Amino acid sequence: MPQGRVFSTSETPAPAVFRIAQTYLVQWAIQGEVLFAINALAERQAQQAAPAMSPSRTAT
């Protein structure tokens, strides 16, 4: 009987851990999208500054 109680109490904090993990993953995803957008803008500015030296055209 006490083992069942221990399992029931150990199951209750699990959703809180998953919620915290989800919030951190969402923040990391947002930061990653922001960094990706900043890198894309930087690449566009670099291509406009020197279109002949653009790495995307040489890679394709």
Contact map, one row per residue, 1 for C-alpha under 8 A:
111110000000000000000000000000000000000000000000000000000000
111111000000000000000000000000000000000000000000000000000000
111111100000000000000000000000000000000000000000000000000000
111111110000000000000000000000000000000000000000000000000000
111111111000000000000000000000000000000000000000000000000000
011111111100000000000000000000000000000000000000000000000000
001111111110000000000000000000000000000000000000000000000000
000111111111000000000000000000000000000000000000000000000000
000011111111100000000000000000000000000000000000000000000000
000001111111110000000000000000000000000000000000000000000000
000000111111110000000000000000000000000000000000000000000000
000000011111111000000000000000000000000000000000000000000000
000000001111111110000000000000000000000000000000000000000000
000000000111111111000000000000000000000000000000000000000000
000000000001111111100000000000000000000000000000000000000000
000000000000111111110000000000000000000000000000000000000000
000000000000111111111000000000000000000000000000000000000000
000000000000011111111100000000000000000000000000000000000000
000000000000001111111110000000000000000000000000000000000000
000000000000000111111111000000000000000000000000000000000000
000000000000000011111111100000000000000000000000000000000000
000000000000000001111111110000000000000000000000000000000000
000000000000000000111111111000000000000000000000000000000000
000000000000000000011111111100000000000000000000000000000000
000000000000000000001111111110000000000000000000000000000000
000000000000000000000111111111000000000000000000000000000000
000000000000000000000011111111100000000000000000000000000000
000000000000000000000001111111110000000000000000000000000000
000000000000000000000000111111111000000000000000000000000000
000000000000000000000000011111111100000000000000000000000000
000000000000000000000000001111111110000000000000000000000000
000000000000000000000000000111111111000000000000000000000000
000000000000000000000000000011111111100000000000000000000000
000000000000000000000000000001111111110000000000000000000000
000000000000000000000000000000111111111000000000000000000000
000000000000000000000000000000011111111100000000000000000000
000000000000000000000000000000001111111110000000000000000000
000000000000000000000000000000000111111111000000000000000000
000000000000000000000000000000000011111111100000000000000000
000000000000000000000000000000000001111111110000000000000000
000000000000000000000000000000000000111111111000000000000000
000000000000000000000000000000000000011111111100000000000000
000000000000000000000000000000000000001111111110000000000000
000000000000000000000000000000000000000111111111000000000000
000000000000000000000000000000000000000011111111100000000000
000000000000000000000000000000000000000001111111111001000000
000000000000000000000000000000000000000000111111111111000000
000000000000000000000000000000000000000000011111111000000000
000000000000000000000000000000000000000000001111111000000000
000000000000000000000000000000000000000000000111111111000000
000000000000000000000000000000000000000000000111111111000000
000000000000000000000000000000000000000000000010011111000000
000000000000000000000000000000000000000000000010011111100100
000000000000000000000000000000000000000000000110011111111100
000000000000000000000000000000000000000000000000000011111110
000000000000000000000000000000000000000000000000000001111111
000000000000000000000000000000000000000000000000000001111111
000000000000000000000000000000000000000000000000000011111111
000000000000000000000000000000000000000000000000000000111111
000000000000000000000000000000000000000000000000000000011111
